[in-house]
Amino acid sequence: MKGFDSKFKDLPDYILKITYQIWE
């Protein structure tokens, strides 16, 4: 998920949380 973190770090925090839950 490290690569995804670099991708999504510019997006809103709620998107980060939702994406993390989906990919987890």
Biopython code that builds the backbone (N, CA, C, O; Angstrom):
import numpy as np
from Bio.PDB.StructureBuilder import StructureBuilder

atoms = [
    (1, "MET", "N", (0.831, -1.217, 0.000)),
    (1, "MET", "CA", (0.000, 0.000, 0.000)),
    (1, "MET", "C", (0.861, 1.261, 0.000)),
    (1, "MET", "O", (0.323, 2.366, -0.069)),
    (2, "LYS", "N", (2.164, 1.124, 0.075)),
    (2, "LYS", "CA", (3.045, 2.293, 0.091)),
    (2, "LYS", "C", (2.861, 3.129, -1.170)),
    (2, "LYS", "O", (2.777, 4.355, -1.100)),
    (3, "GLY", "N", (2.798, 2.466, -2.322)),
    (3, "GLY", "CA", (2.617, 3.175, -3.583)),
    (3, "GLY", "C", (1.304, 3.933, -3.618)),
    (3, "GLY", "O", (1.232, 5.055, -4.119)),
    (4, "PHE", "N", (0.263, 3.307, -3.078)),
    (4, "PHE", "CA", (-1.046, 3.949, -3.053)),
    (4, "PHE", "C", (-1.019, 5.187, -2.168)),
    (4, "PHE", "O", (-1.705, 6.168, -2.453)),
    (5, "ASP", "N", (-0.231, 5.148, -1.094)),
    (5, "ASP", "CA", (-0.130, 6.291, -0.188)),
    (5, "ASP", "C", (0.405, 7.513, -0.930)),
    (5, "ASP", "O", (-0.080, 8.627, -0.730)),
    (6, "SER", "N", (1.402, 7.305, -1.785)),
    (6, "SER", "CA", (1.968, 8.403, -2.559)),
    (6, "SER", "C", (0.933, 8.967, -3.521)),
    (6, "SER", "O", (0.885, 10.175, -3.756)),
    (7, "LYS", "N", (0.104, 8.085, -4.077)),
    (7, "LYS", "CA", (-0.925, 8.509, -5.021)),
    (7, "LYS", "C", (-2.003, 9.342, -4.343)),
    (7, "LYS", "O", (-2.423, 10.378, -4.859)),
    (8, "PHE", "N", (-2.443, 8.876, -3.184)),
    (8, "PHE", "CA", (-3.624, 9.465, -2.561)),
    (8, "PHE", "C", (-3.305, 10.547, -1.534)),
    (8, "PHE", "O", (-4.220, 11.142, -0.965)),
    (9, "LYS", "N", (-2.020, 10.812, -1.286)),
    (9, "LYS", "CA", (-1.667, 11.784, -0.245)),
    (9, "LYS", "C", (-2.171, 13.187, -0.595)),
    (9, "LYS", "O", (-2.338, 14.019, 0.296)),
    (10, "ASP", "N", (-2.415, 13.457, -1.874)),
    (10, "ASP", "CA", (-2.917, 14.765, -2.286)),
    (10, "ASP", "C", (-4.437, 14.852, -2.198)),
    (10, "ASP", "O", (-5.005, 15.940, -2.285)),
    (11, "LEU", "N", (-5.095, 13.703, -2.025)),
    (11, "LEU", "CA", (-6.553, 13.691, -1.938)),
    (11, "LEU", "C", (-7.009, 13.930, -0.505)),
    (11, "LEU", "O", (-6.233, 13.764, 0.436)),
    (12, "PRO", "N", (-8.292, 14.326, -0.340)),
    (12, "PRO", "CA", (-8.857, 14.561, 0.999)),
    (12, "PRO", "C", (-8.707, 13.349, 1.904)),
    (12, "PRO", "O", (-8.650, 12.211, 1.438)),
    (13, "ASP", "N", (-8.644, 13.611, 3.206)),
    (13, "ASP", "CA", (-8.415, 12.540, 4.186)),
    (13, "ASP", "C", (-9.519, 11.503, 4.162)),
    (13, "ASP", "O", (-9.257, 10.317, 4.360)),
    (14, "TYR", "N", (-10.756, 11.932, 3.921)),
    (14, "TYR", "CA", (-11.866, 10.961, 3.926)),
    (14, "TYR", "C", (-11.732, 9.988, 2.766)),
    (14, "TYR", "O", (-12.121, 8.826, 2.885)),
    (15, "ILE", "N", (-11.187, 10.449, 1.645)),
    (15, "ILE", "CA", (-10.943, 9.546, 0.516)),
    (15, "ILE", "C", (-9.865, 8.529, 0.900)),
    (15, "ILE", "O", (-9.961, 7.350, 0.559)),
    (16, "LEU", "N", (-8.845, 9.000, 1.611)),
    (16, "LEU", "CA", (-7.801, 8.094, 2.081)),
    (16, "LEU", "C", (-8.387, 6.984, 2.934)),
    (16, "LEU", "O", (-8.067, 5.810, 2.747)),
    (17, "LYS", "N", (-9.246, 7.359, 3.871)),
    (17, "LYS", "CA", (-9.832, 6.374, 4.780)),
    (17, "LYS", "C", (-10.715, 5.393, 4.027)),
    (17, "LYS", "O", (-10.650, 4.188, 4.270)),
    (18, "ILE", "N", (-11.542, 5.895, 3.114)),
    (18, "ILE", "CA", (-12.438, 5.031, 2.340)),
    (18, "ILE", "C", (-11.619, 4.072, 1.472)),
    (18, "ILE", "O", (-11.893, 2.872, 1.435)),
    (19, "THR", "N", (-10.623, 4.604, 0.780)),
    (19, "THR", "CA", (-9.780, 3.782, -0.087)),
    (19, "THR", "C", (-9.061, 2.710, 0.723)),
    (19, "THR", "O", (-8.962, 1.561, 0.290)),
    (20, "TYR", "N", (-8.561, 3.085, 1.899)),
    (20, "TYR", "CA", (-7.861, 2.124, 2.754)),
    (20, "TYR", "C", (-8.792, 0.989, 3.148)),
    (20, "TYR", "O", (-8.400, -0.178, 3.118)),
    (21, "GLN", "N", (-10.017, 1.324, 3.516)),
    (21, "GLN", "CA", (-10.976, 0.303, 3.916)),
    (21, "GLN", "C", (-11.301, -0.623, 2.744)),
    (21, "GLN", "O", (-11.423, -1.834, 2.929)),
    (22, "ILE", "N", (-11.440, -0.068, 1.553)),
    (22, "ILE", "CA", (-11.765, -0.870, 0.368)),
    (22, "ILE", "C", (-10.611, -1.826, 0.038)),
    (22, "ILE", "O", (-10.830, -3.017, -0.182)),
    (23, "TRP", "N", (-9.385, -1.297, 0.005)),
    (23, "TRP", "CA", (-8.234, -2.110, -0.387)),
    (23, "TRP", "C", (-7.799, -3.059, 0.720)),
    (23, "TRP", "O", (-7.137, -4.063, 0.456)),
    (24, "GLU", "N", (-8.169, -2.744, 1.961)),
    (24, "GLU", "CA", (-7.822, -3.597, 3.087)),
    (24, "GLU", "C", (-8.683, -4.852, 3.055)),
    (24, "GLU", "O", (-8.550, -5.714, 3.924)),
]
sb = StructureBuilder()
sb.init_structure("model")
sb.init_model(0)
sb.init_chain("A")
sb.init_seg("    ")
for serial, (resi, resn, name, xyz) in enumerate(atoms, 1):
    if name == "N":
        sb.init_residue(resn, " ", resi, " ")
    sb.init_atom(name, np.array(xyz, "f"), 0.0, 1.0, " ", f" {name:<3s}", serial, name[0])
structure = sb.get_structure()
